[in-house]
Amino acid sequence: MATSQSPKLYTMSGTCALAPHIVLEWIGKPYELEVMEHGQHLEPEYLKINPKGKVPALINEDGRVLTEAAAILMYLADRYPQANLGTGDDAYERYQLEEWLAYMTSEVHADFAPHFAPQRFIDDENQYDAVRKATYERLREHYETLNERLNQHLMAHGRTVADSYLYVLTRWIDLTPMNINDYPNLKGFREHMSADAGVKQAVEMQKAK
């Protein structure tokens, strides 16, 4: 049962906010969850929490707000070291973890923007398919890179918060003409993650909304 001091995560189904939700399940401490309907992220009540109008947003135990998935993931790794989802005292490994998060959020995720919202890039609706086709080529390169670099986890020493974000990206493949079977390492990773109890709980909680 969550307490008044529990962190509260704001999410929306189908978004990258699933990643910190998974991590909260892995940590195993009480937390509160607000799964918003599409559009609620632009309403005044939520804009007071995150003026950028995006998810995720995390209100921590002392009432301070963090936004941006990468920042929230690193905060959770540092805040709950007993969960072993960070890199401990190894500074170089920490930078590697931050490198993966930066790549996935600023490059891979960013290149999904023309898929989700082609109107942001071109006014002519007849050109939407062409815009999407171009972004799929970039995404294929990203997924090839991830597939080549991936072992069981993104980091050599084991599971970290970065794996939760990669899991989201492997789910998004199914939204495109790409096929997960073309990336065997990513396919195995997704299957392994999908069987994880914390992952299953987070996915089901977001579906329930």
mmCIF file of the C-alpha atoms, coordinates in Angstrom:
data_MODEL
# 
_entry.id   MODEL 
# 
loop_
_atom_site.group_PDB 
_atom_site.id 
_atom_site.type_symbol 
_atom_site.label_atom_id 
_atom_site.label_alt_id 
_atom_site.label_comp_id 
_atom_site.label_asym_id 
_atom_site.label_entity_id 
_atom_site.label_seq_id 
_atom_site.pdbx_PDB_ins_code 
_atom_site.Cartn_x 
_atom_site.Cartn_y 
_atom_site.Cartn_z 
_atom_site.occupancy 
_atom_site.B_iso_or_equiv 
_atom_site.pdbx_formal_charge 
_atom_site.auth_seq_id 
_atom_site.auth_comp_id 
_atom_site.auth_asym_id 
_atom_site.auth_atom_id 
_atom_site.pdbx_PDB_model_num 
ATOM 1   C CA . MET A 1 1   ? 0.000  0.000   0.000   1.00 0.00 ? 1   MET A CA 1 
ATOM 2   C CA . ALA A 1 2   ? 1.439  3.353   -1.044  1.00 0.00 ? 2   ALA A CA 1 
ATOM 3   C CA . THR A 1 3   ? 2.044  5.982   1.628   1.00 0.00 ? 3   THR A CA 1 
ATOM 4   C CA . SER A 1 4   ? 1.950  9.767   1.405   1.00 0.00 ? 4   SER A CA 1 
ATOM 5   C CA . GLN A 1 5   ? 5.736  9.710   1.162   1.00 0.00 ? 5   GLN A CA 1 
ATOM 6   C CA . SER A 1 6   ? 5.796  7.303   -1.778  1.00 0.00 ? 6   SER A CA 1 
ATOM 7   C CA . PRO A 1 7   ? 7.069  8.550   -5.138  1.00 0.00 ? 7   PRO A CA 1 
ATOM 8   C CA . LYS A 1 8   ? 4.341  9.144   -7.706  1.00 0.00 ? 8   LYS A CA 1 
ATOM 9   C CA . LEU A 1 9   ? 4.835  8.400   -11.397 1.00 0.00 ? 9   LEU A CA 1 
ATOM 10  C CA . TYR A 1 10  ? 2.718  9.924   -14.141 1.00 0.00 ? 10  TYR A CA 1 
ATOM 11  C CA . THR A 1 11  ? 2.541  7.789   -17.258 1.00 0.00 ? 11  THR A CA 1 
ATOM 12  C CA . MET A 1 12  ? 0.482  7.258   -20.383 1.00 0.00 ? 12  MET A CA 1 
ATOM 13  C CA . SER A 1 13  ? -0.038 3.903   -22.069 1.00 0.00 ? 13  SER A CA 1 
ATOM 14  C CA . GLY A 1 14  ? 2.151  3.256   -25.099 1.00 0.00 ? 14  GLY A CA 1 
ATOM 15  C CA . THR A 1 15  ? 4.809  5.792   -24.154 1.00 0.00 ? 15  THR A CA 1 
ATOM 16  C CA . CYS A 1 16  ? 8.384  5.591   -22.910 1.00 0.00 ? 16  CYS A CA 1 
ATOM 17  C CA . ALA A 1 17  ? 7.015  6.204   -19.410 1.00 0.00 ? 17  ALA A CA 1 
ATOM 18  C CA . LEU A 1 18  ? 6.681  2.433   -19.204 1.00 0.00 ? 18  LEU A CA 1 
ATOM 19  C CA . ALA A 1 19  ? 10.449 2.322   -18.572 1.00 0.00 ? 19  ALA A CA 1 
ATOM 20  C CA . PRO A 1 20  ? 10.497 4.035   -15.144 1.00 0.00 ? 20  PRO A CA 1 
ATOM 21  C CA . HIS A 1 21  ? 7.302  2.165   -14.261 1.00 0.00 ? 21  HIS A CA 1 
ATOM 22  C CA . ILE A 1 22  ? 9.142  -1.118  -14.845 1.00 0.00 ? 22  ILE A CA 1 
ATOM 23  C CA . VAL A 1 23  ? 12.035 0.113   -12.720 1.00 0.00 ? 23  VAL A CA 1 
ATOM 24  C CA . LEU A 1 24  ? 9.705  0.994   -9.840  1.00 0.00 ? 24  LEU A CA 1 
ATOM 25  C CA . GLU A 1 25  ? 8.395  -2.564  -9.994  1.00 0.00 ? 25  GLU A CA 1 
ATOM 26  C CA . TRP A 1 26  ? 11.943 -3.920  -9.947  1.00 0.00 ? 26  TRP A CA 1 
ATOM 27  C CA . ILE A 1 27  ? 12.794 -1.772  -6.930  1.00 0.00 ? 27  ILE A CA 1 
ATOM 28  C CA . GLY A 1 28  ? 9.858  -3.224  -5.046  1.00 0.00 ? 28  GLY A CA 1 
ATOM 29  C CA . LYS A 1 29  ? 9.137  -0.218  -2.819  1.00 0.00 ? 29  LYS A CA 1 
ATOM 30  C CA . PRO A 1 30  ? 5.696  1.420   -2.476  1.00 0.00 ? 30  PRO A CA 1 
ATOM 31  C CA . TYR A 1 31  ? 4.845  3.946   -5.176  1.00 0.00 ? 31  TYR A CA 1 
ATOM 32  C CA . GLU A 1 32  ? 1.810  5.693   -6.613  1.00 0.00 ? 32  GLU A CA 1 
ATOM 33  C CA . LEU A 1 33  ? 0.858  5.551   -10.275 1.00 0.00 ? 33  LEU A CA 1 
ATOM 34  C CA . GLU A 1 34  ? -1.237 7.864   -12.412 1.00 0.00 ? 34  GLU A CA 1 
ATOM 35  C CA . VAL A 1 35  ? -1.923 6.412   -15.867 1.00 0.00 ? 35  VAL A CA 1 
ATOM 36  C CA . MET A 1 36  ? -3.361 9.300   -17.834 1.00 0.00 ? 36  MET A CA 1 
ATOM 37  C CA . GLU A 1 37  ? -5.606 9.155   -20.858 1.00 0.00 ? 37  GLU A CA 1 
ATOM 38  C CA . HIS A 1 38  ? -4.277 10.675  -24.072 1.00 0.00 ? 38  HIS A CA 1 
ATOM 39  C CA . GLY A 1 39  ? -4.812 14.418  -23.831 1.00 0.00 ? 39  GLY A CA 1 
ATOM 40  C CA . GLN A 1 40  ? -4.665 14.627  -20.052 1.00 0.00 ? 40  GLN A CA 1 
ATOM 41  C CA . HIS A 1 41  ? -0.982 15.492  -20.331 1.00 0.00 ? 41  HIS A CA 1 
ATOM 42  C CA . LEU A 1 42  ? -2.023 18.843  -21.846 1.00 0.00 ? 42  LEU A CA 1 
ATOM 43  C CA . GLU A 1 43  ? -4.578 19.752  -19.194 1.00 0.00 ? 43  GLU A CA 1 
ATOM 44  C CA . PRO A 1 44  ? -3.820 22.550  -16.676 1.00 0.00 ? 44  PRO A CA 1 
ATOM 45  C CA . GLU A 1 45  ? -3.636 20.210  -13.687 1.00 0.00 ? 45  GLU A CA 1 
ATOM 46  C CA . TYR A 1 46  ? -0.812 18.174  -15.219 1.00 0.00 ? 46  TYR A CA 1 
ATOM 47  C CA . LEU A 1 47  ? 0.912  21.192  -16.766 1.00 0.00 ? 47  LEU A CA 1 
ATOM 48  C CA . LYS A 1 48  ? 1.409  22.483  -13.228 1.00 0.00 ? 48  LYS A CA 1 
ATOM 49  C CA . ILE A 1 49  ? 3.480  19.351  -12.612 1.00 0.00 ? 49  ILE A CA 1 
ATOM 50  C CA . ASN A 1 50  ? 5.263  19.252  -15.955 1.00 0.00 ? 50  ASN A CA 1 
ATOM 51  C CA . PRO A 1 51  ? 4.903  22.440  -18.024 1.00 0.00 ? 51  PRO A CA 1 
ATOM 52  C CA . LYS A 1 52  ? 6.380  20.578  -21.007 1.00 0.00 ? 52  LYS A CA 1 
ATOM 53  C CA . GLY A 1 53  ? 3.194  18.536  -21.211 1.00 0.00 ? 53  GLY A CA 1 
ATOM 54  C CA . LYS A 1 54  ? 4.961  15.223  -21.614 1.00 0.00 ? 54  LYS A CA 1 
ATOM 55  C CA . VAL A 1 55  ? 5.337  11.974  -19.712 1.00 0.00 ? 55  VAL A CA 1 
ATOM 56  C CA . PRO A 1 56  ? 6.906  10.641  -17.621 1.00 0.00 ? 56  PRO A CA 1 
ATOM 57  C CA . ALA A 1 57  ? 6.983  12.855  -14.579 1.00 0.00 ? 57  ALA A CA 1 
ATOM 58  C CA . LEU A 1 58  ? 8.006  11.690  -11.130 1.00 0.00 ? 58  LEU A CA 1 
ATOM 59  C CA . ILE A 1 59  ? 7.173  13.398  -7.854  1.00 0.00 ? 59  ILE A CA 1 
ATOM 60  C CA . ASN A 1 60  ? 9.697  12.112  -5.350  1.00 0.00 ? 60  ASN A CA 1 
ATOM 61  C CA . GLU A 1 61  ? 9.257  11.535  -1.628  1.00 0.00 ? 61  GLU A CA 1 
ATOM 62  C CA . ASP A 1 62  ? 9.874  15.166  -0.687  1.00 0.00 ? 62  ASP A CA 1 
ATOM 63  C CA . GLY A 1 63  ? 7.570  16.573  -3.362  1.00 0.00 ? 63  GLY A CA 1 
ATOM 64  C CA . ARG A 1 64  ? 10.135 17.584  -5.953  1.00 0.00 ? 64  ARG A CA 1 
ATOM 65  C CA . VAL A 1 65  ? 9.428  16.860  -9.614  1.00 0.00 ? 65  VAL A CA 1 
ATOM 66  C CA . LEU A 1 66  ? 11.673 15.175  -12.149 1.00 0.00 ? 66  LEU A CA 1 
ATOM 67  C CA . THR A 1 67  ? 10.863 14.887  -15.837 1.00 0.00 ? 67  THR A CA 1 
ATOM 68  C CA . GLU A 1 68  ? 12.569 13.191  -18.813 1.00 0.00 ? 68  GLU A CA 1 
ATOM 69  C CA . ALA A 1 69  ? 12.824 9.419   -18.741 1.00 0.00 ? 69  ALA A CA 1 
ATOM 70  C CA . ALA A 1 70  ? 16.630 9.266   -18.706 1.00 0.00 ? 70  ALA A CA 1 
ATOM 71  C CA . ALA A 1 71  ? 16.875 11.592  -15.703 1.00 0.00 ? 71  ALA A CA 1 
ATOM 72  C CA . ILE A 1 72  ? 14.174 9.683   -13.817 1.00 0.00 ? 72  ILE A CA 1 
ATOM 73  C CA . LEU A 1 73  ? 15.858 6.352   -14.528 1.00 0.00 ? 73  LEU A CA 1 
ATOM 74  C CA . MET A 1 74  ? 19.237 7.568   -13.271 1.00 0.00 ? 74  MET A CA 1 
ATOM 75  C CA . TYR A 1 75  ? 17.591 9.083   -10.198 1.00 0.00 ? 75  TYR A CA 1 
ATOM 76  C CA . LEU A 1 76  ? 15.863 5.796   -9.365  1.00 0.00 ? 76  LEU A CA 1 
ATOM 77  C CA . ALA A 1 77  ? 19.110 3.864   -9.820  1.00 0.00 ? 77  ALA A CA 1 
ATOM 78  C CA . ASP A 1 78  ? 20.906 6.232   -7.440  1.00 0.00 ? 78  ASP A CA 1 
ATOM 79  C CA . ARG A 1 79  ? 18.038 6.584   -4.973  1.00 0.00 ? 79  ARG A CA 1 
ATOM 80  C CA . TYR A 1 80  ? 17.639 2.828   -4.533  1.00 0.00 ? 80  TYR A CA 1 
ATOM 81  C CA . PRO A 1 81  ? 21.160 1.366   -4.809  1.00 0.00 ? 81  PRO A CA 1 
ATOM 82  C CA . GLN A 1 82  ? 20.051 -1.843  -3.101  1.00 0.00 ? 82  GLN A CA 1 
ATOM 83  C CA . ALA A 1 83  ? 18.098 -2.709  -6.271  1.00 0.00 ? 83  ALA A CA 1 
ATOM 84  C CA . ASN A 1 84  ? 21.412 -2.948  -8.190  1.00 0.00 ? 84  ASN A CA 1 
ATOM 85  C CA . LEU A 1 85  ? 20.031 -1.209  -11.268 1.00 0.00 ? 85  LEU A CA 1 
ATOM 86  C CA . GLY A 1 86  ? 22.907 1.229   -11.654 1.00 0.00 ? 86  GLY A CA 1 
ATOM 87  C CA . THR A 1 87  ? 26.671 0.862   -11.823 1.00 0.00 ? 87  THR A CA 1 
ATOM 88  C CA . GLY A 1 88  ? 27.771 1.192   -8.224  1.00 0.00 ? 88  GLY A CA 1 
ATOM 89  C CA . ASP A 1 89  ? 31.016 3.074   -7.675  1.00 0.00 ? 89  ASP A CA 1 
ATOM 90  C CA . ASP A 1 90  ? 32.457 2.479   -11.155 1.00 0.00 ? 90  ASP A CA 1 
ATOM 91  C CA . ALA A 1 91  ? 32.499 5.950   -12.701 1.00 0.00 ? 91  ALA A CA 1 
ATOM 92  C CA . TYR A 1 92  ? 33.351 4.744   -16.208 1.00 0.00 ? 92  TYR A CA 1 
ATOM 93  C CA . GLU A 1 93  ? 30.479 2.247   -16.220 1.00 0.00 ? 93  GLU A CA 1 
ATOM 94  C CA . ARG A 1 94  ? 28.171 5.036   -15.087 1.00 0.00 ? 94  ARG A CA 1 
ATOM 95  C CA . TYR A 1 95  ? 29.165 7.085   -18.104 1.00 0.00 ? 95  TYR A CA 1 
ATOM 96  C CA . GLN A 1 96  ? 28.533 4.057   -20.312 1.00 0.00 ? 96  GLN A CA 1 
ATOM 97  C CA . LEU A 1 97  ? 25.071 3.716   -18.801 1.00 0.00 ? 97  LEU A CA 1 
ATOM 98  C CA . GLU A 1 98  ? 24.405 7.398   -19.431 1.00 0.00 ? 98  GLU A CA 1 
ATOM 99  C CA . GLU A 1 99  ? 25.707 6.936   -22.984 1.00 0.00 ? 99  GLU A CA 1 
ATOM 100 C CA . TRP A 1 100 ? 23.144 4.202   -23.652 1.00 0.00 ? 100 TRP A CA 1 
ATOM 101 C CA . LEU A 1 101 ? 20.321 6.271   -22.204 1.00 0.00 ? 101 LEU A CA 1 
ATOM 102 C CA . ALA A 1 102 ? 21.373 9.313   -24.225 1.00 0.00 ? 102 ALA A CA 1 
ATOM 103 C CA . TYR A 1 103 ? 21.518 7.268   -27.426 1.00 0.00 ? 103 TYR A CA 1 
ATOM 104 C CA . MET A 1 104 ? 18.149 5.633   -26.904 1.00 0.00 ? 104 MET A CA 1 
ATOM 105 C CA . THR A 1 105 ? 16.340 8.818   -25.892 1.00 0.00 ? 105 THR A CA 1 
ATOM 106 C CA . SER A 1 106 ? 17.947 11.445  -28.123 1.00 0.00 ? 106 SER A CA 1 
ATOM 107 C CA . GLU A 1 107 ? 18.489 9.342   -31.243 1.00 0.00 ? 107 GLU A CA 1 
ATOM 108 C CA . VAL A 1 108 ? 16.376 6.175   -31.405 1.00 0.00 ? 108 VAL A CA 1 
ATOM 109 C CA . HIS A 1 109 ? 13.298 7.595   -29.689 1.00 0.00 ? 109 HIS A CA 1 
ATOM 110 C CA . ALA A 1 110 ? 13.673 10.906  -31.496 1.00 0.00 ? 110 ALA A CA 1 
ATOM 111 C CA . ASP A 1 111 ? 13.635 9.124   -34.845 1.00 0.00 ? 111 ASP A CA 1 
ATOM 112 C CA . PHE A 1 112 ? 10.211 7.715   -34.021 1.00 0.00 ? 112 PHE A CA 1 
ATOM 113 C CA . ALA A 1 113 ? 8.763  11.239  -34.114 1.00 0.00 ? 113 ALA A CA 1 
ATOM 114 C CA . PRO A 1 114 ? 7.998  11.179  -37.876 1.00 0.00 ? 114 PRO A CA 1 
ATOM 115 C CA . HIS A 1 115 ? 6.249  7.840   -37.383 1.00 0.00 ? 115 HIS A CA 1 
ATOM 116 C CA . PHE A 1 116 ? 4.037  9.070   -34.559 1.00 0.00 ? 116 PHE A CA 1 
ATOM 117 C CA . ALA A 1 117 ? 3.481  12.622  -35.842 1.00 0.00 ? 117 ALA A CA 1 
ATOM 118 C CA . PRO A 1 118 ? 4.494  13.189  -39.494 1.00 0.00 ? 118 PRO A CA 1 
ATOM 119 C CA . GLN A 1 119 ? 2.454  16.410  -39.500 1.00 0.00 ? 119 GLN A CA 1 
ATOM 120 C CA . ARG A 1 120 ? 5.181  17.980  -37.394 1.00 0.00 ? 120 ARG A CA 1 
ATOM 121 C CA . PHE A 1 121 ? 7.593  17.605  -40.300 1.00 0.00 ? 121 PHE A CA 1 
ATOM 122 C CA . ILE A 1 122 ? 5.494  18.248  -43.416 1.00 0.00 ? 122 ILE A CA 1 
ATOM 123 C CA . ASP A 1 123 ? 2.135  19.864  -44.139 1.00 0.00 ? 123 ASP A CA 1 
ATOM 124 C CA . ASP A 1 124 ? 1.208  17.779  -47.177 1.00 0.00 ? 124 ASP A CA 1 
ATOM 125 C CA . GLU A 1 125 ? -0.695 14.706  -45.984 1.00 0.00 ? 125 GLU A CA 1 
ATOM 126 C CA . ASN A 1 126 ? 0.140  12.971  -49.257 1.00 0.00 ? 126 ASN A CA 1 
ATOM 127 C CA . GLN A 1 127 ? 3.787  12.966  -48.179 1.00 0.00 ? 127 GLN A CA 1 
ATOM 128 C CA . TYR A 1 128 ? 3.265  11.373  -44.774 1.00 0.00 ? 128 TYR A CA 1 
ATOM 129 C CA . ASP A 1 129 ? 4.138  7.891   -46.040 1.00 0.00 ? 129 ASP A CA 1 
ATOM 130 C CA . ALA A 1 130 ? 7.361  9.193   -47.585 1.00 0.00 ? 130 ALA A CA 1 
ATOM 131 C CA . VAL A 1 131 ? 8.316  10.850  -44.308 1.00 0.00 ? 131 VAL A CA 1 
ATOM 132 C CA . ARG A 1 132 ? 7.655  7.638   -42.419 1.00 0.00 ? 132 ARG A CA 1 
ATOM 133 C CA . LYS A 1 133 ? 9.596  5.569   -44.949 1.00 0.00 ? 133 LYS A CA 1 
ATOM 134 C CA . ALA A 1 134 ? 12.652 7.768   -44.463 1.00 0.00 ? 134 ALA A CA 1 
ATOM 135 C CA . THR A 1 135 ? 12.503 7.448   -40.692 1.00 0.00 ? 135 THR A CA 1 
ATOM 136 C CA . TYR A 1 136 ? 12.161 3.657   -40.925 1.00 0.00 ? 136 TYR A CA 1 
ATOM 137 C CA . GLU A 1 137 ? 15.504 3.562   -42.731 1.00 0.00 ? 137 GLU A CA 1 
ATOM 138 C CA . ARG A 1 138 ? 17.129 5.455   -39.873 1.00 0.00 ? 138 ARG A CA 1 
ATOM 139 C CA . LEU A 1 139 ? 15.419 3.247   -37.319 1.00 0.00 ? 139 LEU A CA 1 
ATOM 140 C CA . ARG A 1 140 ? 16.687 0.101   -39.036 1.00 0.00 ? 140 ARG A CA 1 
ATOM 141 C CA . GLU A 1 141 ? 20.234 1.401   -38.590 1.00 0.00 ? 141 GLU A CA 1 
ATOM 142 C CA . HIS A 1 142 ? 19.593 2.056   -34.912 1.00 0.00 ? 142 HIS A CA 1 
ATOM 143 C CA . TYR A 1 143 ? 18.139 -1.390  -34.315 1.00 0.00 ? 143 TYR A CA 1 
ATOM 144 C CA . GLU A 1 144 ? 21.043 -3.012  -36.134 1.00 0.00 ? 144 GLU A CA 1 
ATOM 145 C CA . THR A 1 145 ? 23.416 -1.161  -33.804 1.00 0.00 ? 145 THR A CA 1 
ATOM 146 C CA . LEU A 1 146 ? 21.468 -2.203  -30.722 1.00 0.00 ? 146 LEU A CA 1 
ATOM 147 C CA . ASN A 1 147 ? 21.235 -5.792  -31.924 1.00 0.00 ? 147 ASN A CA 1 
ATOM 148 C CA . GLU A 1 148 ? 24.981 -5.995  -32.538 1.00 0.00 ? 148 GLU A CA 1 
ATOM 149 C CA . ARG A 1 149 ? 25.934 -4.481  -29.182 1.00 0.00 ? 149 ARG A CA 1 
ATOM 150 C CA . LEU A 1 150 ? 23.435 -6.368  -27.046 1.00 0.00 ? 150 LEU A CA 1 
ATOM 151 C CA . ASN A 1 151 ? 24.300 -9.422  -25.021 1.00 0.00 ? 151 ASN A CA 1 
ATOM 152 C CA . GLN A 1 152 ? 21.864 -10.480 -22.313 1.00 0.00 ? 152 GLN A CA 1 
ATOM 153 C CA . HIS A 1 153 ? 21.742 -6.879  -21.088 1.00 0.00 ? 153 HIS A CA 1 
ATOM 154 C CA . LEU A 1 154 ? 22.964 -3.551  -22.420 1.00 0.00 ? 154 LEU A CA 1 
ATOM 155 C CA . MET A 1 155 ? 25.594 -3.334  -19.687 1.00 0.00 ? 155 MET A CA 1 
ATOM 156 C CA . ALA A 1 156 ? 28.117 -6.138  -19.346 1.00 0.00 ? 156 ALA A CA 1 
ATOM 157 C CA . HIS A 1 157 ? 27.751 -6.446  -15.570 1.00 0.00 ? 157 HIS A CA 1 
ATOM 158 C CA . GLY A 1 158 ? 24.009 -7.165  -15.652 1.00 0.00 ? 158 GLY A CA 1 
ATOM 159 C CA . ARG A 1 159 ? 20.550 -5.622  -15.533 1.00 0.00 ? 159 ARG A CA 1 
ATOM 160 C CA . THR A 1 160 ? 20.279 -1.842  -15.244 1.00 0.00 ? 160 THR A CA 1 
ATOM 161 C CA . VAL A 1 161 ? 17.667 0.848   -15.719 1.00 0.00 ? 161 VAL A CA 1 
ATOM 162 C CA . ALA A 1 162 ? 18.749 1.063   -19.372 1.00 0.00 ? 162 ALA A CA 1 
ATOM 163 C CA . ASP A 1 163 ? 17.205 -2.339  -20.048 1.00 0.00 ? 163 ASP A CA 1 
ATOM 164 C CA . SER A 1 164 ? 13.771 -0.985  -19.203 1.00 0.00 ? 164 SER A CA 1 
ATOM 165 C CA . TYR A 1 165 ? 14.084 1.663   -21.894 1.00 0.00 ? 165 TYR A CA 1 
ATOM 166 C CA . LEU A 1 166 ? 15.415 -0.787  -24.457 1.00 0.00 ? 166 LEU A CA 1 
ATOM 167 C CA . TYR A 1 167 ? 12.405 -2.975  -23.749 1.00 0.00 ? 167 TYR A CA 1 
ATOM 168 C CA . VAL A 1 168 ? 10.104 -0.101  -24.706 1.00 0.00 ? 168 VAL A CA 1 
ATOM 169 C CA . LEU A 1 169 ? 11.992 0.359   -27.966 1.00 0.00 ? 169 LEU A CA 1 
ATOM 170 C CA . THR A 1 170 ? 11.735 -3.340  -28.795 1.00 0.00 ? 170 THR A CA 1 
ATOM 171 C CA . ARG A 1 171 ? 7.961  -3.123  -28.298 1.00 0.00 ? 171 ARG A CA 1 
ATOM 172 C CA . TRP A 1 172 ? 7.755  -0.155  -30.647 1.00 0.00 ? 172 TRP A CA 1 
ATOM 173 C CA . ILE A 1 173 ? 9.227  -2.209  -33.492 1.00 0.00 ? 173 ILE A CA 1 
ATOM 174 C CA . ASP A 1 174 ? 5.783  -3.774  -33.846 1.00 0.00 ? 174 ASP A CA 1 
ATOM 175 C CA . LEU A 1 175 ? 4.320  -0.356  -34.673 1.00 0.00 ? 175 LEU A CA 1 
ATOM 176 C CA . THR A 1 176 ? 6.421  -0.180  -37.843 1.00 0.00 ? 176 THR A CA 1 
ATOM 177 C CA . PRO A 1 177 ? 6.956  -2.328  -40.958 1.00 0.00 ? 177 PRO A CA 1 
ATOM 178 C CA . MET A 1 178 ? 10.126 -3.656  -39.305 1.00 0.00 ? 178 MET A CA 1 
ATOM 179 C CA . ASN A 1 179 ? 10.215 -7.189  -37.933 1.00 0.00 ? 179 ASN A CA 1 
ATOM 180 C CA . ILE A 1 180 ? 11.724 -8.181  -34.591 1.00 0.00 ? 180 ILE A CA 1 
ATOM 181 C CA . ASN A 1 181 ? 12.820 -11.469 -36.164 1.00 0.00 ? 181 ASN A CA 1 
ATOM 182 C CA . ASP A 1 182 ? 15.428 -9.531  -38.140 1.00 0.00 ? 182 ASP A CA 1 
ATOM 183 C CA . TYR A 1 183 ? 17.150 -8.694  -34.856 1.00 0.00 ? 183 TYR A CA 1 
ATOM 184 C CA . PRO A 1 184 ? 17.681 -12.002 -33.033 1.00 0.00 ? 184 PRO A CA 1 
ATOM 185 C CA . ASN A 1 185 ? 19.461 -10.541 -30.018 1.00 0.00 ? 185 ASN A CA 1 
ATOM 186 C CA . LEU A 1 186 ? 16.719 -7.977  -29.522 1.00 0.00 ? 186 LEU A CA 1 
ATOM 187 C CA . LYS A 1 187 ? 14.075 -10.655 -29.999 1.00 0.00 ? 187 LYS A CA 1 
ATOM 188 C CA . GLY A 1 188 ? 15.636 -12.815 -27.281 1.00 0.00 ? 188 GLY A CA 1 
ATOM 189 C CA . PHE A 1 189 ? 15.967 -9.803  -25.007 1.00 0.00 ? 189 PHE A CA 1 
ATOM 190 C CA . ARG A 1 190 ? 12.313 -8.864  -25.488 1.00 0.00 ? 190 ARG A CA 1 
ATOM 191 C CA . GLU A 1 191 ? 11.151 -12.401 -24.805 1.00 0.00 ? 191 GLU A CA 1 
ATOM 192 C CA . HIS A 1 192 ? 13.257 -12.549 -21.635 1.00 0.00 ? 192 HIS A CA 1 
ATOM 193 C CA . MET A 1 193 ? 11.981 -9.179  -20.437 1.00 0.00 ? 193 MET A CA 1 
ATOM 194 C CA . SER A 1 194 ? 8.362  -9.994  -21.261 1.00 0.00 ? 194 SER A CA 1 
ATOM 195 C CA . ALA A 1 195 ? 8.585  -12.986 -18.917 1.00 0.00 ? 195 ALA A CA 1 
ATOM 196 C CA . ASP A 1 196 ? 9.921  -10.866 -16.037 1.00 0.00 ? 196 ASP A CA 1 
ATOM 197 C CA . ALA A 1 197 ? 7.430  -10.453 -13.189 1.00 0.00 ? 197 ALA A CA 1 
ATOM 198 C CA . GLY A 1 198 ? 8.044  -6.726  -12.764 1.00 0.00 ? 198 GLY A CA 1 
ATOM 199 C CA . VAL A 1 199 ? 7.725  -6.064  -16.471 1.00 0.00 ? 199 VAL A CA 1 
ATOM 200 C CA . LYS A 1 200 ? 4.497  -8.044  -16.691 1.00 0.00 ? 200 LYS A CA 1 
ATOM 201 C CA . GLN A 1 201 ? 3.042  -6.178  -13.714 1.00 0.00 ? 201 GLN A CA 1 
ATOM 202 C CA . ALA A 1 202 ? 3.881  -2.765  -15.179 1.00 0.00 ? 202 ALA A CA 1 
ATOM 203 C CA . VAL A 1 203 ? 2.484  -3.661  -18.598 1.00 0.00 ? 203 VAL A CA 1 
ATOM 204 C CA . GLU A 1 204 ? -0.744 -4.991  -17.100 1.00 0.00 ? 204 GLU A CA 1 
ATOM 205 C CA . MET A 1 205 ? -1.197 -1.944  -14.861 1.00 0.00 ? 205 MET A CA 1 
ATOM 206 C CA . GLN A 1 206 ? -0.915 0.361   -17.855 1.00 0.00 ? 206 GLN A CA 1 
ATOM 207 C CA . LYS A 1 207 ? -3.312 -1.762  -19.903 1.00 0.00 ? 207 LYS A CA 1 
ATOM 208 C CA . ALA A 1 208 ? -5.862 -1.676  -17.094 1.00 0.00 ? 208 ALA A CA 1 
ATOM 209 C CA . LYS A 1 209 ? -6.419 2.056   -17.479 1.00 0.00 ? 209 LYS A CA 1 
# 
